[in-house]
């Protein structure tokens, strides 16, 4: 009986389960709705673990185009496991952090679209889920209001533009290949590949296309930041692999690899200049995605396995760090790390949660980031398994690693250890603690039991942990003396450097570097935001005024006729007091732009789903 249930579960469509849970969150009592949301993502985790490889859902779109909405292989399985596990923890965290049901419902719709992109087996379904992901993530930002609305418009502008470019890439690919279905060779070379790099580069945070990222993620509710920190960038990095898989014949891969190296340095550098804790973490999303992009660009078996393993690990430790910082903000109300200090005494559980995440992202031995980042380092190092043309990339990754260590020494020092805390605040709530320690435990597990991570990684032989490289075959040895020596050197250099630069760093605060390094994009985004918001406000006022007037006329026809008659020249109408006093409108006419777009998105999703036969 259990076997039959698992077999049925394995062919269930994960995005549909989560989307249904999102709708139920809105109508069920709060605790029941959140329980359903967590269970739907636990089901995604179970499906990812048990579903056999191959197509589980296929058909045609508009009676002509072959589509595969649900496809499972080692790559999508790994991403599904990570997103499913994180999703459970994120829902628990959102419940404990007092996130509204509306926010959680929108966030689950966002998660659903991300899973749809991860499990897509063709470019057409991918484009639809890509755009749906952009819409729903924008709503997650907008829901908070205030400064998040301004940041959300810049976010929407970039992701809308990137989505159009990805759509053009897919259309050009279809012209070349004659099909939308993945065939293992990636996006068609030439013009389609170039468009794909640019469009996908927006979502993964290529330098110059990234300015939406550090501006957006610090603005919304702390629970929203946890969702946002993972699903767009990690799903998009995975899709970049789909475009440029192992063996892809494209001249762009070396440029993709070096872009990853530049991202790792750029993100870590600007993270060091931040005072806002979530802005610092946002820049490290770019930096860590840089390692993944570098691995995808290198394209060897070891590099790709390292990239996908680091993507999986990044899902765990990046969300954990946003949770820990979110608890600090939740309890203290303070975003500036230099205005805190000594909190480890007040919030020991949060400090431990942060420590687990920080040790993981900085690749300290014993934690998961050490294993996956080491694989990427080896793939880029000509002294191990790399190729000579990636020698400079190897040193860029070194610089990025030192910058990462510096950033998290700085963040942990000023928030938890520097000085004495001058406030008395409680520690994390039970649900927040469960979520943080669940993710932290996974980070520690896959660092100590690295064989389990290697068995999940694609292109690494299960059991023997063998992999192919350009010179032959070898096996993983993450805890060899040379690897531990490298980790020790990096950590020592970063610790000494922090002592030297600590005071100068505290006097620098470049909260929005886009004004300096990319002013055209910054001001275009801001002016576009102002134009759209003011236009929306004017249209909203006009429509609501018109409907309100019509409603009043319908309830007060005599008064309406008399009022109109008074405006006609040479017509004399006696003034009289209305018997009913004039009934005002009692209907609710306004809704938020986020709710409006969400409703339209649901309708569009249902219509398009019905078109797939």
N, C-alpha and C positions, 0 to 999 in steps of 0.2 A: 504493500500500500504506500509506504514512504517513497519507494522507488518510482511509483507512478506519479506521485505528487511532485517529486523533483523533476521528472521528465516533463510534466506539464509546465512547471515553473520555468524550465530552461528555455522554452520557446515563447514565453510571454514577452511582450514588447516593452522594454524598460521605460522609455520616455512616456508611454501612455499610462503606466502605473503611477508615475510621479505626477503627471498632469492631472489625473483623476484625484489624487490626494490633495493637490493644490486647490481644486474646487471644493473638496470636502472640508478643508480647513476653514473656509469662509462660512460654512453653515453649521458645522458641529460645535458643541461646547468647546471652549478653548483647549482644555487638557486632552479631550478626545481627538480634536483636530490635529494637534501636534503629535499625538501618538500615532495617528494614521500616517502623517507625513514621515515620521521616523521609520515606521514599518515599511512604507513603500520603498524607502531607500535601503533598508535592510534586505528587501526583496531584490533590489538591483544588485546588491553585493552577492547574494546567493545565486542569482542568475549568472553573473559574471564568472563565478567559480565553477558552475556546473554545466553551462550551456556548451554543447559540442561545437566544434569549429564548422563554419560554413554558413550558407544563407538560410535564414529562418523566416524571412518575409520578402517576397518579391512580387512584382506585378508590372503593370504598364500605367503610364500617366497620359491622360487624354487619348488613350487607345493607341498610342504610337511609340512613346519613349519608354524603354525598359528601365525600371527602377528597382533598387534593392534597399529598402529603408532599414533593414536589420541584418547586419552582417557581423559575424564573430570570428576573430582570429586572435593570435597571441597578443597582438598590439592593442586591439580594442578591449580584450579581456583585462589586461593590466590596467588600462585607464578606467574601465568600469568598476574594478575592485577598489581603486583609490577613491573615485568620486562617490561610490556607494557608501563606503565606510565614513568618509568625511561628511557626507550628507547627513548621516545619522547623528554624528557628533554636532554638526552645525544646527540641526533642528533642536536638539536638547539645549544647546547654548542659547539659541534664540528664545526659547521658552523661558529659561531662567533669567535672561537679560531683559525680559519684559517687552520683547518685540511684539508689535500688534499682529493680529491675525491677517490683516490685509497685507502687511509687509511680508509675512511668511508665505502667504499664498503666492504673491508675485515672485518671491525668491524660489519657490518650488517650481513655478512655471519656467523660470530661468534655468534651474537645474535640469528640468525636462528637456529644454531645447539643447543644452550642452550635451546631454546624453544622446540626443538624437543625432547631433553632429559626430559624436564619437563612434556610434554604432552604424552610421550610414555606410552603405556599400556602393554608393554611386555619387557623382558630383551634383546631380540635380537635387537630390534630397539634402545633400550637404549644404547647398546654397540656401535652400529654404530654412533649414535649421540654423544656419549662420545668421541670417537676417532676423529670425525669431529670437535668437540669443542676444542680438544687438538691441532689439526692442525691449525685451523683458529685463535685461540688465539696466537699461536706461530708466525703466520704471522703478527698479529697486533704488536707484539713486534719487530720483525725483520724489519718491514717497516721503522723504524726510523733510522736504521743504527748505526754505531759507537759502543759504549759500549752496546747498546741494542742487538746487534747481539750476543755478548758473553753471555749476560744474557739469551737471547732467546734459546741458545743451552742447557744451564743447565735446563731451563724450559722444553724444548722438551724432554730431557733425562729423567727427572723425570716423566713427564706426559705420555710419551711413555711406560715407565716401569709400571706405575700404570695402564694404559689402558690394557696392556697384562695380568696383574694379575686379573683385573675385568673380562676380557674375559674368563680366566680360571675358575673364580668363576661362571660365567653364564653357562659355559659348564658343570661344576660339578653339578650345580643346575638342569640342564636339565636331567642329568643322574638320579638324585634322584626323580624329580617331573614329568618328562615325558612331560613337556610343558614349553614354555617360557613366557606364558601369566601370568600377575599378578593375583593372587587369594586372595590377602589380608593378606596372612600369611608371606610374605617377602621371603627372600632368604632361601634356604634349610639349616637346622641347620648342624653343624659339619664343615667339611672341606670347603664347599662352603661359609659358613658364615665367616670363618676365612680369606679366600682369599678376600672376599668382603670388610671386615674391612680394610685390608692392602691396597688394590688397591684404594678404595675410600678415605682412609686416606691420600693418596698423595694429592688429589685434595682439600680436606677440610683443610689440613695443620696440621695433627697430629704432635706432637712434635717428631723430628727426621726425619720426612718426609716433613718438611715444608721449607727447606732452599732455595728453588727456589723462594718463595713468596717475602720476603723483598729484594732479589737481583734483581728481575725482574720488579716489578711494578714502582720503581722510575726511570726507564731508558727511556721509550719511550716518545712520544708526550704527552702533558698533557691531550688531549682529549682521547688518547688511554688508559691512566691510569684510566680514569673514567669508561670506558667499562670494563677493566680488573678487577677493584676493586669489581665487582659485579657478573658477569655472571658465571665464573668458580666455585668459592667457594660456592656461594649461591645455584646454581643449584645442585652442588655435595652434599651439605648438605641435600637438599631435596631428592636426590636419596638415601642417607644414610637412610633416614626415610623409603623409599620404601623397603629397605633391612631389616630394623628392625622396623616394624610398631607397633602400640599398640597391645599388646598381643602376640608379637613374642616370640616363645619358643627357646631362645638361652642363653647359659651361658655367652655369650660375652657382653651382654648389660650393666652389671655393670662395666665392664672394659671400655666400650665406654663412659659411664657416667663420670667416673673418669678421662679419657683422656680429656674430655671436660673441667673439672675443672683445670687440669694441663695446658691446652692450654690457659685458661683465665689468669692464673697467669704468665706463661712464656711469652706470647705475650705482656702483659702490662709491665712486667719487662724490656724486651729488647727494647720496645718502649721508655721507659724513658731514655735509653742510647744513643738515636739517635740524631744526628745533622741535618740529611737530613729529610726534612718535609715529603716527600712521603714515606720514609723508616719507619718513625714513624707511619704513617697511615697504612702502610702495616702490621706491627706487630699487629696493632689493628684489622685488618681483622681476623688474627688468634685468637686474644683474644675474639672477639665477636662471631665468629663461635664456640668458645669453649662453650659459653652459649647454643647455639643451639644444639651442640653435647651432652652436658650434659642432656638437656631436652629429646632428643631422647633416650638416654641411660636409663634414669629413666623410661620412657615408660608409665607413668600414663596419664589419659586424660588431667589433668591440665598441666603436664610437656610438653606433645606433643603440646597442644594448645599454650602454652607459647613459645615453640621452633619455631613453624611455624609463630607465630605472630612476634617474634623477627627476624626471617629470613626476613619477609616482611618489618619490620621497618629498618632492617640493609640495605636492598636495597636502602631505601630512604636516611638515614642519612650518610651512608658511601660514597655513590656517591656524596652527597652534600659537604662533607668535602674534597674529592679529587678535586671537582670543585673549591672550595674557595681557597685551596692551589695552585691549578693550575693557577688561576688568579694572585695570588701573584708572582708566578714564571714567568708567561707570561709578567707581567708588570715590574718586577724588574730584571729578569734574575738570581735571587739568589735562591739556594736550601737550604742553611744552615740557620736554624732558628735563630742562634745566631748572624748572620750578618745583621739581620733586626731589626725592632723596631719602635714603634710609628706610624704604618701604618694606624691606625684607622682614623687619621685626613686626610690622603691622599686617603684612600679607605674605606669610611664608609659603602658603600653597601656590599662590600666583607666582611668586619668585621661583619656585621649583618648576612650575609649568613653563615659565619663560626660559629658565635655564636649559630644560630639555630641548626646547625649540632652538635656542641660540647655539648649543653645542652641536646640534644636527646640521643647521644651515652653514656653520663655519667648518664643517668636515673634521671634527675632532674624532680620533679613533674611538670606537665603541658605539658610534651613532651612525644612522643610515646615510647621511650626507657624505660621510667619509668614504663609504663603499662606492657609491655611484659617481661622485666627483672624481675619485681616483681612477675609475674606468675611463672617464673622458680625458683626464690628464695623460694616461698611458697611451690612449689612441692618438693624441696630438704630439707626443714626445718621440722624436725619431730614435732616441736611445732605447725605446721599448718596441712599440708596434706601430708607431706613427710613420708618416711619409715626410720627406725632407721639406716639401713646400709648406708644411704646417709648423715649422720651427718658430716663426714669429708668433703664431697663434698660441703656442704653448706658453710663451712668456706673457702674453696678454692675459691668459687664464691665471697665471701666477699672480699678476698684479691685482686682478679681480678678487682672488682668494684673500690676499693681504688686506684689501679694502673691506671685504666682508668681515673679516676678523676685527678690524679696527672699529667698524660700525657697531658691532654687537658688544664689544668691550665697552664702548662709549655708552650705548643705550642701557646696558645692564648696570654699569657703574653709576650713572647719574640718577637712574630711577630707583634702584634697589639698595645701593651700598654707599653712595657718597653722602657724608654728613649724617645728621639725625633728622628723622621725620618730625615735622612740627604740627602734624595733624594725626588724629586718631580715627582710623577708618576700619571697618570690618573687612575680612578677607573675601574671597570669591564665594558666591552662593553654591549650594550643592550641585545644581545642574551644570553650572560653569566649570566647577571642579571636575566633575565626571567627564565632560567633553574634553577639557585640557589634558587630563591624565590618560584618557583613552588614546588620544593622538600621540601624546608624549611616550606612552608605553609602546606604541607601534614604532616610533622613531628609534627607541632603544632596542626593541626586539630585532629589527632588521639591521641594526648595526652590529649586535652581538651574533645573531644567527644570520650571517650574511648569505649563507647557502640558501635560505628561504627566499631572499630577495633575488638571488641569481636564478633560482628555479622559476620564478615568475617572469624574469626578464626574457624577452624574445631574443632569438639568435644565440643564446647560451645553452649548451646542451645540459639537460637536466641530469643531476647526479654527478657527472664528471666535471661539469662547469667548463667545458672546452668551448673554444670559439676559433673562428678562422680569421686570419689577417693576411695582408698582402704577401708575407713571406712564408706562410705555412699555417700551423695550428699551435695553440698554446692553451693554458688553463689559467683561471683566475687565482691570484694570490694576494688579496687585498691587505693582509697583515704581514707581508714580508718585511724584512728589515729595511729595505730601501724605501718602501712606502711609508713606514712609520717614521723614518728619518726625514722624509719630505714634509710630512705633517708637522713634525717637531720644529723644523726650520721655519716653516710658514708661521706657526704660532709664536715662536720666539721673536721673529722679526716684527710681527704685528704688536706684540706686547711692549717691546722696546720703543717702537714708533709711537705708540699711544702715549707713553710717558712724555715723549718729546713734544708732541703736537697737541696735547690735551688742552692747555690753556688757550693757544691761538684758535683752536676749533670752537671753543665755547663763545668766542666773540663774533663768529661768522654765522649768518643765517640767510641762506638763499632760498626763500620759501617757494618762489616760482621762477626757476631758472629759464623757463620758456621766454620770459621777457627779454632775456639777454641772448641766449643761444639760438632761439627760434622766434624772433619777434613777429615776423609776418604771420606765422601760424597762430601765435597767441592773440594778436589783435584781430585777425580774421575770425577766430572763434568767438571772441568777446563781442565784436560788432554784430556778427550773425546771431548770437544769442539775444542781444538787445533787440534786434529787428524782429526776431520771431516772437519773443515774449510780449513786446509791445503790440505787435499785430494781433496776437492771440487775445490779449486783454481787450483791445478795441472791438474785435469781432465778438468776443464773449459778452461785453457790455451791450453791444447793439442787439444781439440775438436775445439776450435775457430781457432787455427793455422792450423789445417788440412782442415777445411772448407774454410778458407781464401785462402789457397794454391790451393785447387781444383778450386775455383772460378777464381783465377788468371790464372791457366792453361787453363781453358775453354775460357778465353778471349784472351789469348796470347799463342796459341798452338805452333807456330814456335819458339818463344823464349824459351818455355818450353823444346822443343826437343833439341835445341842447348845447353841449360844449362845442360840437362841430358847427352848429348854427350861429353861435356867437362870433365865430371867425369869418362868417360871410358878411361882406360890407352891406350896409343898409338893411340888415335884418336885426330887429329888436326882440330880444328874448329876456323875459323877466328873470331876475335872480331869485332863486328859491333854494331853501335848504333841502337836501335830499332826505327822503323819509327813512331810507335804510342806512344813511350815513356813508354810503359808498363802500362796497366790500373790497378789501385788499386781497391780493393773491396769496393763497395759502399753500400752493404747490411748491415742491422743492425743484428748482430749475437748474441749479449749478452742480457740477461735479468737477473733480480735479482733472487736469490734463492726463495724468497717469492712469486714472480709472477709465477715461475715455479711450485711450490707446489700448489698454488692456482688453476692454470689451471688444473693440474692433479686431484685435489680434486673435481673440478666441473665435470670433465669427469667421475670420479669414482661415484660421487653422481647420475648423470644421468643414468649411466649403472645399478647401484643397484636399482634405482627407477623403471626402466623398468622391472627388474626381479621380482618385487612384483606384483602379479596378484590378 
